[in-house]
Amino acid sequence: MGTHCCEQMERHINEKEVAIVYLPKFREYGLKILDGGTSIQLVHFCPWCGQGLPESLRDSWFELIRGLGFEWGDPDIPAKYLSEAWWREANE
Ligand SMILES: [Zn+2]
């Protein structure tokens, strides 16, 4: 078992052939919006197995980053906050 709810989710996120996107640092799942940009429409259930997906950590991320004195896009944000490392560590 990998990081995601089922084999299909795992595969599609890795292969990037369908419009599903996973943002590790926010723990968000979404569908790519087809406007050429990077926006996504959040999804709360897996389209393949139907399982409820974990809640987004976007708000917590911004709180944490601001608490550390950073703003969005600050090049000095430590690397662990740019991946899922920060919330995986916190959950251990
Ligand atoms: Zn699934």
PDB file of the backbone (N, CA, C, O) and the ligand in Angstrom, with CONECT records:
HET     ZN  A 101       1
ATOM      1  N   MET A   1       0.854  -1.201   0.000  1.00  0.00           N
ATOM      2  CA  MET A   1       0.000   0.000   0.000  1.00  0.00           C
ATOM      3  C   MET A   1       0.882   1.240   0.000  1.00  0.00           C
ATOM      4  O   MET A   1       1.815   1.349   0.795  1.00  0.00           O
ATOM      5  N   GLY A   2       0.586   2.155  -0.881  1.00  0.00           N
ATOM      6  CA  GLY A   2       1.386   3.371  -0.975  1.00  0.00           C
ATOM      7  C   GLY A   2       0.838   4.482  -0.103  1.00  0.00           C
ATOM      8  O   GLY A   2       0.280   4.240   0.967  1.00  0.00           O
ATOM      9  N   THR A   3       1.007   5.694  -0.576  1.00  0.00           N
ATOM     10  CA  THR A   3       0.629   6.880   0.165  1.00  0.00           C
ATOM     11  C   THR A   3      -0.862   7.151   0.050  1.00  0.00           C
ATOM     12  O   THR A   3      -1.444   7.794   0.924  1.00  0.00           O
ATOM     13  N   HIS A   4      -1.485   6.669  -1.017  1.00  0.00           N
ATOM     14  CA  HIS A   4      -2.856   7.069  -1.327  1.00  0.00           C
ATOM     15  C   HIS A   4      -3.859   5.961  -1.035  1.00  0.00           C
ATOM     16  O   HIS A   4      -3.488   4.857  -0.637  1.00  0.00           O
ATOM     17  N   CYS A   5      -5.144   6.277  -1.241  1.00  0.00           N
ATOM     18  CA  CYS A   5      -6.207   5.380  -0.809  1.00  0.00           C
ATOM     19  C   CYS A   5      -6.268   4.053  -1.557  1.00  0.00           C
ATOM     20  O   CYS A   5      -6.666   3.044  -0.975  1.00  0.00           O
ATOM     21  N   CYS A   6      -5.887   4.028  -2.823  1.00  0.00           N
ATOM     22  CA  CYS A   6      -5.999   2.789  -3.586  1.00  0.00           C
ATOM     23  C   CYS A   6      -4.964   2.783  -4.711  1.00  0.00           C
ATOM     24  O   CYS A   6      -4.340   3.798  -5.021  1.00  0.00           O
ATOM     25  N   GLU A   7      -4.812   1.615  -5.299  1.00  0.00           N
ATOM     26  CA  GLU A   7      -3.831   1.444  -6.362  1.00  0.00           C
ATOM     27  C   GLU A   7      -4.068   2.383  -7.529  1.00  0.00           C
ATOM     28  O   GLU A   7      -3.126   2.929  -8.102  1.00  0.00           O
ATOM     29  N   GLN A   8      -5.338   2.568  -7.879  1.00  0.00           N
ATOM     30  CA  GLN A   8      -5.635   3.407  -9.039  1.00  0.00           C
ATOM     31  C   GLN A   8      -5.257   4.864  -8.787  1.00  0.00           C
ATOM     32  O   GLN A   8      -4.664   5.515  -9.646  1.00  0.00           O
ATOM     33  N   MET A   9      -5.600   5.367  -7.611  1.00  0.00           N
ATOM     34  CA  MET A   9      -5.231   6.730  -7.251  1.00  0.00           C
ATOM     35  C   MET A   9      -3.716   6.868  -7.314  1.00  0.00           C
ATOM     36  O   MET A   9      -3.182   7.811  -7.897  1.00  0.00           O
ATOM     37  N   GLU A  10      -3.044   5.909  -6.703  1.00  0.00           N
ATOM     38  CA  GLU A  10      -1.586   5.878  -6.685  1.00  0.00           C
ATOM     39  C   GLU A  10      -1.044   5.979  -8.119  1.00  0.00           C
ATOM     40  O   GLU A  10      -0.169   6.792  -8.418  1.00  0.00           O
ATOM     41  N   ARG A  11      -1.587   5.139  -8.980  1.00  0.00           N
ATOM     42  CA  ARG A  11      -1.081   5.061 -10.343  1.00  0.00           C
ATOM     43  C   ARG A  11      -1.357   6.354 -11.109  1.00  0.00           C
ATOM     44  O   ARG A  11      -0.476   6.879 -11.790  1.00  0.00           O
ATOM     45  N   HIS A  12      -2.585   6.862 -10.992  1.00  0.00           N
ATOM     46  CA  HIS A  12      -2.931   8.056 -11.770  1.00  0.00           C
ATOM     47  C   HIS A  12      -2.149   9.273 -11.315  1.00  0.00           C
ATOM     48  O   HIS A  12      -1.774  10.113 -12.134  1.00  0.00           O
ATOM     49  N   ILE A  13      -1.902   9.376 -10.030  1.00  0.00           N
ATOM     50  CA  ILE A  13      -1.124  10.513  -9.547  1.00  0.00           C
ATOM     51  C   ILE A  13       0.313  10.422 -10.055  1.00  0.00           C
ATOM     52  O   ILE A  13       0.919  11.431 -10.413  1.00  0.00           O
ATOM     53  N   ASN A  14       0.846   9.212 -10.083  1.00  0.00           N
ATOM     54  CA  ASN A  14       2.220   9.046 -10.559  1.00  0.00           C
ATOM     55  C   ASN A  14       2.343   9.182 -12.067  1.00  0.00           C
ATOM     56  O   ASN A  14       3.319   9.740 -12.569  1.00  0.00           O
ATOM     57  N   GLU A  15       1.352   8.672 -12.789  1.00  0.00           N
ATOM     58  CA  GLU A  15       1.468   8.674 -14.258  1.00  0.00           C
ATOM     59  C   GLU A  15       1.024   9.976 -14.892  1.00  0.00           C
ATOM     60  O   GLU A  15       1.425  10.291 -16.013  1.00  0.00           O
ATOM     61  N   LYS A  16       0.192  10.744 -14.180  1.00  0.00           N
ATOM     62  CA  LYS A  16      -0.258  12.064 -14.661  1.00  0.00           C
ATOM     63  C   LYS A  16      -0.936  12.009 -16.034  1.00  0.00           C
ATOM     64  O   LYS A  16      -0.815  12.945 -16.824  1.00  0.00           O
ATOM     65  N   GLU A  17      -1.643  10.923 -16.316  1.00  0.00           N
ATOM     66  CA  GLU A  17      -2.338  10.822 -17.598  1.00  0.00           C
ATOM     67  C   GLU A  17      -3.795  11.263 -17.487  1.00  0.00           C
ATOM     68  O   GLU A  17      -4.426  11.562 -18.500  1.00  0.00           O
ATOM     69  N   VAL A  18      -4.324  11.307 -16.296  1.00  0.00           N
ATOM     70  CA  VAL A  18      -5.643  11.882 -16.091  1.00  0.00           C
ATOM     71  C   VAL A  18      -5.467  13.149 -15.265  1.00  0.00           C
ATOM     72  O   VAL A  18      -4.397  13.394 -14.707  1.00  0.00           O
ATOM     73  N   ALA A  19      -6.535  13.955 -15.192  1.00  0.00           N
ATOM     74  CA  ALA A  19      -6.412  15.305 -14.633  1.00  0.00           C
ATOM     75  C   ALA A  19      -6.429  15.352 -13.112  1.00  0.00           C
ATOM     76  O   ALA A  19      -6.765  16.385 -12.533  1.00  0.00           O
ATOM     77  N   ILE A  20      -6.072  14.248 -12.455  1.00  0.00           N
ATOM     78  CA  ILE A  20      -6.039  14.302 -10.992  1.00  0.00           C
ATOM     79  C   ILE A  20      -4.668  14.810 -10.532  1.00  0.00           C
ATOM     80  O   ILE A  20      -3.632  14.432 -11.077  1.00  0.00           O
ATOM     81  N   VAL A  21      -4.693  15.667  -9.527  1.00  0.00           N
ATOM     82  CA  VAL A  21      -3.462  16.282  -9.032  1.00  0.00           C
ATOM     83  C   VAL A  21      -3.394  16.071  -7.524  1.00  0.00           C
ATOM     84  O   VAL A  21      -4.413  16.133  -6.835  1.00  0.00           O
ATOM     85  N   TYR A  22      -2.216  15.828  -7.026  1.00  0.00           N
ATOM     86  CA  TYR A  22      -2.009  15.718  -5.588  1.00  0.00           C
ATOM     87  C   TYR A  22      -0.966  16.747  -5.182  1.00  0.00           C
ATOM     88  O   TYR A  22       0.142  16.754  -5.719  1.00  0.00           O
ATOM     89  N   LEU A  23      -1.314  17.619  -4.235  1.00  0.00           N
ATOM     90  CA  LEU A  23      -0.373  18.621  -3.741  1.00  0.00           C
ATOM     91  C   LEU A  23       0.099  18.185  -2.359  1.00  0.00           C
ATOM     92  O   LEU A  23      -0.584  18.415  -1.361  1.00  0.00           O
ATOM     93  N   PRO A  24       1.273  17.554  -2.306  1.00  0.00           N
ATOM     94  CA  PRO A  24       1.729  16.941  -1.051  1.00  0.00           C
ATOM     95  C   PRO A  24       1.793  17.921   0.118  1.00  0.00           C
ATOM     96  O   PRO A  24       1.399  17.574   1.232  1.00  0.00           O
ATOM     97  N   LYS A  25       2.280  19.134  -0.118  1.00  0.00           N
ATOM     98  CA  LYS A  25       2.476  20.016   1.050  1.00  0.00           C
ATOM     99  C   LYS A  25       1.155  20.448   1.662  1.00  0.00           C
ATOM    100  O   LYS A  25       1.101  20.751   2.854  1.00  0.00           O
ATOM    101  N   PHE A  26       0.084  20.481   0.867  1.00  0.00           N
ATOM    102  CA  PHE A  26      -1.243  20.828   1.407  1.00  0.00           C
ATOM    103  C   PHE A  26      -2.106  19.578   1.643  1.00  0.00           C
ATOM    104  O   PHE A  26      -3.224  19.678   2.148  1.00  0.00           O
ATOM    105  N   ARG A  27      -1.582  18.410   1.275  1.00  0.00           N
ATOM    106  CA  ARG A  27      -2.357  17.163   1.312  1.00  0.00           C
ATOM    107  C   ARG A  27      -3.720  17.346   0.626  1.00  0.00           C
ATOM    108  O   ARG A  27      -4.766  16.977   1.159  1.00  0.00           O
ATOM    109  N   GLU A  28      -3.659  17.930  -0.575  1.00  0.00           N
ATOM    110  CA  GLU A  28      -4.890  18.197  -1.333  1.00  0.00           C
ATOM    111  C   GLU A  28      -4.949  17.359  -2.599  1.00  0.00           C
ATOM    112  O   GLU A  28      -3.945  17.130  -3.273  1.00  0.00           O
ATOM    113  N   TYR A  29      -6.166  16.908  -2.895  1.00  0.00           N
ATOM    114  CA  TYR A  29      -6.424  16.196  -4.140  1.00  0.00           C
ATOM    115  C   TYR A  29      -7.347  17.062  -4.970  1.00  0.00           C
ATOM    116  O   TYR A  29      -8.297  17.647  -4.449  1.00  0.00           O
ATOM    117  N   GLY A  30      -7.073  17.144  -6.254  1.00  0.00           N
ATOM    118  CA  GLY A  30      -7.942  17.968  -7.083  1.00  0.00           C
ATOM    119  C   GLY A  30      -7.930  17.555  -8.532  1.00  0.00           C
ATOM    120  O   GLY A  30      -7.121  16.737  -8.973  1.00  0.00           O
ATOM    121  N   LEU A  31      -8.860  18.151  -9.260  1.00  0.00           N
ATOM    122  CA  LEU A  31      -8.919  17.959 -10.708  1.00  0.00           C
ATOM    123  C   LEU A  31      -8.368  19.215 -11.343  1.00  0.00           C
ATOM    124  O   LEU A  31      -8.721  20.330 -10.957  1.00  0.00           O
ATOM    125  N   LYS A  32      -7.512  19.028 -12.305  1.00  0.00           N
ATOM    126  CA  LYS A  32      -6.902  20.138 -13.002  1.00  0.00           C
ATOM    127  C   LYS A  32      -7.981  20.920 -13.745  1.00  0.00           C
ATOM    128  O   LYS A  32      -8.823  20.335 -14.426  1.00  0.00           O
ATOM    129  N   ILE A  33      -7.951  22.237 -13.611  1.00  0.00           N
ATOM    130  CA  ILE A  33      -8.872  23.077 -14.373  1.00  0.00           C
ATOM    131  C   ILE A  33      -8.217  23.375 -15.717  1.00  0.00           C
ATOM    132  O   ILE A  33      -7.055  23.773 -15.786  1.00  0.00           O
ATOM    133  N   LEU A  34      -8.991  23.172 -16.787  1.00  0.00           N
ATOM    134  CA  LEU A  34      -8.399  23.168 -18.125  1.00  0.00           C
ATOM    135  C   LEU A  34      -8.269  24.562 -18.736  1.00  0.00           C
ATOM    136  O   LEU A  34      -8.699  24.798 -19.865  1.00  0.00           O
ATOM    137  N   ASP A  35      -7.671  25.482 -17.974  1.00  0.00           N
ATOM    138  CA  ASP A  35      -7.497  26.842 -18.486  1.00  0.00           C
ATOM    139  C   ASP A  35      -6.022  27.143 -18.762  1.00  0.00           C
ATOM    140  O   ASP A  35      -5.640  28.288 -19.003  1.00  0.00           O
ATOM    141  N   GLY A  36      -5.208  26.093 -18.723  1.00  0.00           N
ATOM    142  CA  GLY A  36      -3.786  26.278 -18.989  1.00  0.00           C
ATOM    143  C   GLY A  36      -3.006  26.713 -17.766  1.00  0.00           C
ATOM    144  O   GLY A  36      -1.777  26.761 -17.798  1.00  0.00           O
ATOM    145  N   GLY A  37      -3.708  27.032 -16.684  1.00  0.00           N
ATOM    146  CA  GLY A  37      -3.034  27.457 -15.456  1.00  0.00           C
ATOM    147  C   GLY A  37      -2.802  26.284 -14.524  1.00  0.00           C
ATOM    148  O   GLY A  37      -2.830  25.125 -14.936  1.00  0.00           O
ATOM    149  N   THR A  38      -2.571  26.608 -13.259  1.00  0.00           N
ATOM    150  CA  THR A  38      -2.261  25.552 -12.297  1.00  0.00           C
ATOM    151  C   THR A  38      -3.395  25.355 -11.296  1.00  0.00           C
ATOM    152  O   THR A  38      -3.224  24.640 -10.308  1.00  0.00           O
ATOM    153  N   SER A  39      -4.552  25.980 -11.535  1.00  0.00           N
ATOM    154  CA  SER A  39      -5.664  25.853 -10.587  1.00  0.00           C
ATOM    155  C   SER A  39      -6.217  24.440 -10.583  1.00  0.00           C
ATOM    156  O   SER A  39      -6.192  23.728 -11.587  1.00  0.00           O
ATOM    157  N   ILE A  40      -6.716  24.061  -9.412  1.00  0.00           N
ATOM    158  CA  ILE A  40      -7.393  22.773  -9.317  1.00  0.00           C
ATOM    159  C   ILE A  40      -8.737  22.948  -8.623  1.00  0.00           C
ATOM    160  O   ILE A  40      -8.950  23.886  -7.855  1.00  0.00           O
ATOM    161  N   GLN A  41      -9.631  22.018  -8.920  1.00  0.00           N
ATOM    162  CA  GLN A  41     -10.900  21.931  -8.220  1.00  0.00           C
ATOM    163  C   GLN A  41     -10.728  20.803  -7.210  1.00  0.00           C
ATOM    164  O   GLN A  41     -10.474  19.661  -7.590  1.00  0.00           O
ATOM    165  N   LEU A  42     -10.867  21.123  -5.913  1.00  0.00           N
ATOM    166  CA  LEU A  42     -10.643  20.097  -4.896  1.00  0.00           C
ATOM    167  C   LEU A  42     -11.656  18.971  -4.999  1.00  0.00           C
ATOM    168  O   LEU A  42     -12.826  19.201  -5.306  1.00  0.00           O
ATOM    169  N   VAL A  43     -11.202  17.761  -4.740  1.00  0.00           N
ATOM    170  CA  VAL A  43     -12.122  16.628  -4.637  1.00  0.00           C
ATOM    171  C   VAL A  43     -11.995  16.047  -3.236  1.00  0.00           C
ATOM    172  O   VAL A  43     -10.910  16.026  -2.656  1.00  0.00           O
ATOM    173  N   HIS A  44     -13.103  15.581  -2.705  1.00  0.00           N
ATOM    174  CA  HIS A  44     -13.117  15.096  -1.330  1.00  0.00           C
ATOM    175  C   HIS A  44     -13.285  13.592  -1.221  1.00  0.00           C
ATOM    176  O   HIS A  44     -13.165  13.012  -0.142  1.00  0.00           O
ATOM    177  N   PHE A  45     -13.569  12.967  -2.370  1.00  0.00           N
ATOM    178  CA  PHE A  45     -13.683  11.506  -2.403  1.00  0.00           C
ATOM    179  C   PHE A  45     -12.896  10.989  -3.588  1.00  0.00           C
ATOM    180  O   PHE A  45     -12.808  11.649  -4.623  1.00  0.00           O
ATOM    181  N   CYS A  46     -12.329   9.811  -3.435  1.00  0.00           N
ATOM    182  CA  CYS A  46     -11.574   9.219  -4.532  1.00  0.00           C
ATOM    183  C   CYS A  46     -12.534   8.829  -5.657  1.00  0.00           C
ATOM    184  O   CYS A  46     -13.531   8.151  -5.412  1.00  0.00           O
ATOM    185  N   PRO A  47     -12.238   9.256  -6.896  1.00  0.00           N
ATOM    186  CA  PRO A  47     -13.114   8.927  -8.027  1.00  0.00           C
ATOM    187  C   PRO A  47     -13.105   7.434  -8.358  1.00  0.00           C
ATOM    188  O   PRO A  47     -13.999   6.962  -9.061  1.00  0.00           O
ATOM    189  N   TRP A  48     -12.127   6.688  -7.875  1.00  0.00           N
ATOM    190  CA  TRP A  48     -12.019   5.269  -8.224  1.00  0.00           C
ATOM    191  C   TRP A  48     -12.553   4.356  -7.131  1.00  0.00           C
ATOM    192  O   TRP A  48     -13.343   3.453  -7.409  1.00  0.00           O
ATOM    193  N   CYS A  49     -12.134   4.579  -5.907  1.00  0.00           N
ATOM    194  CA  CYS A  49     -12.584   3.653  -4.854  1.00  0.00           C
ATOM    195  C   CYS A  49     -13.669   4.272  -3.970  1.00  0.00           C
ATOM    196  O   CYS A  49     -14.288   3.568  -3.172  1.00  0.00           O
ATOM    197  N   GLY A  50     -13.904   5.569  -4.100  1.00  0.00           N
ATOM    198  CA  GLY A  50     -14.983   6.207  -3.360  1.00  0.00           C
ATOM    199  C   GLY A  50     -14.636   6.575  -1.924  1.00  0.00           C
ATOM    200  O   GLY A  50     -15.473   7.125  -1.208  1.00  0.00           O
ATOM    201  N   GLN A  51     -13.441   6.285  -1.503  1.00  0.00           N
ATOM    202  CA  GLN A  51     -13.044   6.586  -0.134  1.00  0.00           C
ATOM    203  C   GLN A  51     -12.941   8.093   0.093  1.00  0.00           C
ATOM    204  O   GLN A  51     -12.516   8.834  -0.793  1.00  0.00           O
ATOM    205  N   GLY A  52     -13.331   8.537   1.287  1.00  0.00           N
ATOM    206  CA  GLY A  52     -13.155   9.927   1.657  1.00  0.00           C
ATOM    207  C   GLY A  52     -11.671  10.247   1.732  1.00  0.00           C
ATOM    208  O   GLY A  52     -10.897   9.471   2.290  1.00  0.00           O
ATOM    209  N   LEU A  53     -11.272  11.371   1.181  1.00  0.00           N
ATOM    210  CA  LEU A  53      -9.853  11.740   1.178  1.00  0.00           C
ATOM    211  C   LEU A  53      -9.548  12.600   2.400  1.00  0.00           C
ATOM    212  O   LEU A  53     -10.448  13.256   2.925  1.00  0.00           O
ATOM    213  N   PRO A  54      -8.310  12.611   2.859  1.00  0.00           N
ATOM    214  CA  PRO A  54      -7.978  13.397   4.049  1.00  0.00           C
ATOM    215  C   PRO A  54      -8.233  14.891   3.818  1.00  0.00           C
ATOM    216  O   PRO A  54      -8.182  15.387   2.693  1.00  0.00           O
ATOM    217  N   GLU A  55      -8.502  15.570   4.903  1.00  0.00           N
ATOM    218  CA  GLU A  55      -8.791  17.003   4.825  1.00  0.00           C
ATOM    219  C   GLU A  55      -7.565  17.796   4.373  1.00  0.00           C
ATOM    220  O   GLU A  55      -6.428  17.447   4.690  1.00  0.00           O
ATOM    221  N   SER A  56      -7.820  18.857   3.635  1.00  0.00           N
ATOM    222  CA  SER A  56      -6.743  19.741   3.188  1.00  0.00           C
ATOM    223  C   SER A  56      -6.054  20.400   4.381  1.00  0.00           C
ATOM    224  O   SER A  56      -6.698  20.760   5.366  1.00  0.00           O
ATOM    225  N   LEU A  57      -4.745  20.548   4.274  1.00  0.00           N
ATOM    226  CA  LEU A  57      -3.989  21.200   5.344  1.00  0.00           C
ATOM    227  C   LEU A  57      -3.539  22.592   4.930  1.00  0.00           C
ATOM    228  O   LEU A  57      -2.634  23.165   5.536  1.00  0.00           O
ATOM    229  N   ARG A  58      -4.176  23.138   3.891  1.00  0.00           N
ATOM    230  CA  ARG A  58      -3.772  24.437   3.350  1.00  0.00           C
ATOM    231  C   ARG A  58      -3.782  25.538   4.409  1.00  0.00           C
ATOM    232  O   ARG A  58      -2.813  26.285   4.538  1.00  0.00           O
ATOM    233  N   ASP A  59      -4.872  25.637   5.162  1.00  0.00           N
ATOM    234  CA  ASP A  59      -4.960  26.699   6.177  1.00  0.00           C
ATOM    235  C   ASP A  59      -3.886  26.522   7.247  1.00  0.00           C
ATOM    236  O   ASP A  59      -3.247  27.485   7.668  1.00  0.00           O
ATOM    237  N   SER A  60      -3.699  25.274   7.679  1.00  0.00           N
ATOM    238  CA  SER A  60      -2.672  25.011   8.692  1.00  0.00           C
ATOM    239  C   SER A  60      -1.291  25.376   8.172  1.00  0.00           C
ATOM    240  O   SER A  60      -0.456  25.904   8.906  1.00  0.00           O
ATOM    241  N   TRP A  61      -1.063  25.088   6.897  1.00  0.00           N
ATOM    242  CA  TRP A  61       0.236  25.397   6.296  1.00  0.00           C
ATOM    243  C   TRP A  61       0.515  26.896   6.357  1.00  0.00           C
ATOM    244  O   TRP A  61       1.594  27.323   6.769  1.00  0.00           O
ATOM    245  N   PHE A  62      -0.477  27.689   5.938  1.00  0.00           N
ATOM    246  CA  PHE A  62      -0.281  29.149   5.938  1.00  0.00           C
ATOM    247  C   PHE A  62      -0.083  29.688   7.355  1.00  0.00           C
ATOM    248  O   PHE A  62       0.729  30.583   7.585  1.00  0.00           O
ATOM    249  N   GLU A  63      -0.833  29.129   8.289  1.00  0.00           N
ATOM    250  CA  GLU A  63      -0.687  29.546   9.681  1.00  0.00           C
ATOM    251  C   GLU A  63       0.732  29.286  10.178  1.00  0.00           C
ATOM    252  O   GLU A  63       1.374  30.135  10.796  1.00  0.00           O
ATOM    253  N   LEU A  64       1.187  28.077   9.880  1.00  0.00           N
ATOM    254  CA  LEU A  64       2.509  27.657  10.315  1.00  0.00           C
ATOM    255  C   LEU A  64       3.609  28.538   9.718  1.00  0.00           C
ATOM    256  O   LEU A  64       4.510  29.004  10.415  1.00  0.00           O
ATOM    257  N   ILE A  65       3.502  28.747   8.408  1.00  0.00           N
ATOM    258  CA  ILE A  65       4.504  29.525   7.677  1.00  0.00           C
ATOM    259  C   ILE A  65       4.535  30.968   8.192  1.00  0.00           C
ATOM    260  O   ILE A  65       5.606  31.541   8.389  1.00  0.00           O
ATOM    261  N   ARG A  66       3.355  31.543   8.406  1.00  0.00           N
ATOM    262  CA  ARG A  66       3.298  32.912   8.927  1.00  0.00           C
ATOM    263  C   ARG A  66       3.841  32.949  10.342  1.00  0.00           C
ATOM    264  O   ARG A  66       4.540  33.887  10.724  1.00  0.00           O
ATOM    265  N   GLY A  67       3.515  31.914  11.124  1.00  0.00           N
ATOM    266  CA  GLY A  67       4.023  31.809  12.486  1.00  0.00           C
ATOM    267  C   GLY A  67       5.545  31.795  12.534  1.00  0.00           C
ATOM    268  O   GLY A  67       6.154  32.248  13.503  1.00  0.00           O
ATOM    269  N   LEU A  68       6.148  31.267  11.472  1.00  0.00           N
ATOM    270  CA  LEU A  68       7.610  31.202  11.402  1.00  0.00           C
ATOM    271  C   LEU A  68       8.184  32.472  10.786  1.00  0.00           C
ATOM    272  O   LEU A  68       9.399  32.605  10.644  1.00  0.00           O
ATOM    273  N   GLY A  69       7.296  33.414  10.417  1.00  0.00           N
ATOM    274  CA  GLY A  69       7.747  34.687   9.866  1.00  0.00           C
ATOM    275  C   GLY A  69       7.941  34.697   8.360  1.00  0.00           C
ATOM    276  O   GLY A  69       8.619  35.574   7.825  1.00  0.00           O
ATOM    277  N   PHE A  70       7.344  33.716   7.665  1.00  0.00           N
ATOM    278  CA  PHE A  70       7.475  33.684   6.203  1.00  0.00           C
ATOM    279  C   PHE A  70       6.181  34.093   5.534  1.00  0.00           C
ATOM    280  O   PHE A  70       5.112  34.065   6.143  1.00  0.00           O
ATOM    281  N   GLU A  71       6.290  34.467   4.287  1.00  0.00           N
ATOM    282  CA  GLU A  71       5.119  34.722   3.452  1.00  0.00           C
ATOM    283  C   GLU A  71       5.171  33.732   2.293  1.00  0.00           C
ATOM    284  O   GLU A  71       6.217  33.151   2.002  1.00  0.00           O
ATOM    285  N   TRP A  72       4.045  33.553   1.647  1.00  0.00           N
ATOM    286  CA  TRP A  72       3.936  32.687   0.467  1.00  0.00           C
ATOM    287  C   TRP A  72       5.025  33.034  -0.546  1.00  0.00           C
ATOM    288  O   TRP A  72       5.202  34.200  -0.901  1.00  0.00           O
ATOM    289  N   GLY A  73       5.753  32.018  -1.010  1.00  0.00           N
ATOM    290  CA  GLY A  73       6.740  32.230  -2.056  1.00  0.00           C
ATOM    291  C   GLY A  73       8.103  32.680  -1.543  1.00  0.00           C
ATOM    292  O   GLY A  73       9.035  32.859  -2.327  1.00  0.00           O
ATOM    293  N   ASP A  74       8.223  32.864  -0.230  1.00  0.00           N
ATOM    294  CA  ASP A  74       9.515  33.249   0.348  1.00  0.00           C
ATOM    295  C   ASP A  74      10.556  32.169   0.031  1.00  0.00           C
ATOM    296  O   ASP A  74      10.350  31.000   0.354  1.00  0.00           O
ATOM    297  N   PRO A  75      11.670  32.553  -0.598  1.00  0.00           N
ATOM    298  CA  PRO A  75      12.677  31.538  -0.963  1.00  0.00           C
ATOM    299  C   PRO A  75      13.360  30.914   0.253  1.00  0.00           C
ATOM    300  O   PRO A  75      14.035  29.893   0.122  1.00  0.00           O
ATOM    301  N   ASP A  76      13.194  31.514   1.435  1.00  0.00           N
ATOM    302  CA  ASP A  76      13.860  30.976   2.622  1.00  0.00           C
ATOM    303  C   ASP A  76      13.009  29.969   3.396  1.00  0.00           C
ATOM    304  O   ASP A  76      13.441  29.456   4.427  1.00  0.00           O
ATOM    305  N   ILE A  77      11.800  29.685   2.901  1.00  0.00           N
ATOM    306  CA  ILE A  77      10.977  28.669   3.572  1.00  0.00           C
ATOM    307  C   ILE A  77      11.735  27.340   3.553  1.00  0.00           C
ATOM    308  O   ILE A  77      12.141  26.870   2.490  1.00  0.00           O
ATOM    309  N   PRO A  78      11.924  26.736   4.732  1.00  0.00           N
ATOM    310  CA  PRO A  78      12.680  25.476   4.784  1.00  0.00           C
ATOM    311  C   PRO A  78      12.052  24.393   3.904  1.00  0.00           C
ATOM    312  O   PRO A  78      10.831  24.309   3.773  1.00  0.00           O
ATOM    313  N   ALA A  79      12.907  23.572   3.310  1.00  0.00           N
ATOM    314  CA  ALA A  79      12.480  22.569   2.328  1.00  0.00           C
ATOM    315  C   ALA A  79      11.383  21.650   2.840  1.00  0.00           C
ATOM    316  O   ALA A  79      10.526  21.224   2.066  1.00  0.00           O
ATOM    317  N   LYS A  80      11.396  21.337   4.138  1.00  0.00           N
ATOM    318  CA  LYS A  80      10.396  20.363   4.601  1.00  0.00           C
ATOM    319  C   LYS A  80       8.969  20.908   4.497  1.00  0.00           C
ATOM    320  O   LYS A  80       8.011  20.136   4.466  1.00  0.00           O
ATOM    321  N   TYR A  81       8.826  22.230   4.442  1.00  0.00           N
ATOM    322  CA  TYR A  81       7.486  22.818   4.292  1.00  0.00           C
ATOM    323  C   TYR A  81       7.026  22.874   2.842  1.00  0.00           C
ATOM    324  O   TYR A  81       5.892  23.257   2.557  1.00  0.00           O
ATOM    325  N   LEU A  82       7.914  22.491   1.927  1.00  0.00           N
ATOM    326  CA  LEU A  82       7.557  22.492   0.511  1.00  0.00           C
ATOM    327  C   LEU A  82       7.177  21.087   0.049  1.00  0.00           C
ATOM    328  O   LEU A  82       6.856  20.870  -1.119  1.00  0.00           O
ATOM    329  N   SER A  83       7.219  20.150   0.975  1.00  0.00           N
ATOM    330  CA  SER A  83       6.818  18.783   0.649  1.00  0.00           C
ATOM    331  C   SER A  83       5.840  18.342   1.728  1.00  0.00           C
ATOM    332  O   SER A  83       5.370  19.155   2.525  1.00  0.00           O
ATOM    333  N   GLU A  84       5.542  17.056   1.747  1.00  0.00           N
ATOM    334  CA  GLU A  84       4.632  16.575   2.781  1.00  0.00           C
ATOM    335  C   GLU A  84       5.361  16.271   4.085  1.00  0.00           C
ATOM    336  O   GLU A  84       4.749  15.828   5.057  1.00  0.00           O
ATOM    337  N   ALA A  85       6.690  16.514   4.102  1.00  0.00           N
ATOM    338  CA  ALA A  85       7.488  16.177   5.284  1.00  0.00           C
ATOM    339  C   ALA A  85       6.941  16.830   6.556  1.00  0.00           C
ATOM    340  O   ALA A  85       6.921  16.197   7.612  1.00  0.00           O
ATOM    341  N   TRP A  86       6.501  18.081   6.470  1.00  0.00           N
ATOM    342  CA  TRP A  86       6.082  18.803   7.687  1.00  0.00           C
ATOM    343  C   TRP A  86       4.884  18.147   8.360  1.00  0.00           C
ATOM    344  O   TRP A  86       4.863  18.036   9.585  1.00  0.00           O
ATOM    345  N   TRP A  87       3.887  17.709   7.595  1.00  0.00           N
ATOM    346  CA  TRP A  87       2.724  17.105   8.270  1.00  0.00           C
ATOM    347  C   TRP A  87       2.936  15.627   8.565  1.00  0.00           C
ATOM    348  O   TRP A  87       2.348  15.092   9.506  1.00  0.00           O
ATOM    349  N   ARG A  88       3.767  14.964   7.772  1.00  0.00           N
ATOM    350  CA  ARG A  88       4.095  13.560   8.105  1.00  0.00           C
ATOM    351  C   ARG A  88       4.844  13.505   9.425  1.00  0.00           C
ATOM    352  O   ARG A  88       4.555  12.665  10.278  1.00  0.00           O
ATOM    353  N   GLU A  89       5.803  14.397   9.590  1.00  0.00           N
ATOM    354  CA  GLU A  89       6.560  14.464  10.855  1.00  0.00           C
ATOM    355  C   GLU A  89       5.640  14.726  12.024  1.00  0.00           C
ATOM    356  O   GLU A  89       5.736  14.081  13.068  1.00  0.00           O
ATOM    357  N   ALA A  90       4.738  15.689  11.834  1.00  0.00           N
ATOM    358  CA  ALA A  90       3.827  16.095  12.914  1.00  0.00           C
ATOM    359  C   ALA A  90       2.876  14.960  13.300  1.00  0.00           C
ATOM    360  O   ALA A  90       2.412  14.897  14.439  1.00  0.00           O
ATOM    361  N   ASN A  91       2.585  14.057  12.343  1.00  0.00           N
ATOM    362  CA  ASN A  91       1.664  12.948  12.602  1.00  0.00           C
ATOM    363  C   ASN A  91       2.334  11.742  13.232  1.00  0.00           C
ATOM    364  O   ASN A  91       1.667  10.790  13.637  1.00  0.00           O
ATOM    365  N   GLU A  92       3.667  11.786  13.313  1.00  0.00           N
ATOM    366  CA  GLU A  92       4.365  10.600  13.815  1.00  0.00           C
ATOM    367  C   GLU A  92       4.473  10.592  15.322  1.00  0.00           C
ATOM    368  O   GLU A  92       5.035   9.659  15.896  1.00  0.00           O
TER     369      GLU A  92
HETATM  370 ZN    ZN A 101      -9.016   5.482  -4.045  1.00  0.00          ZN2+
END
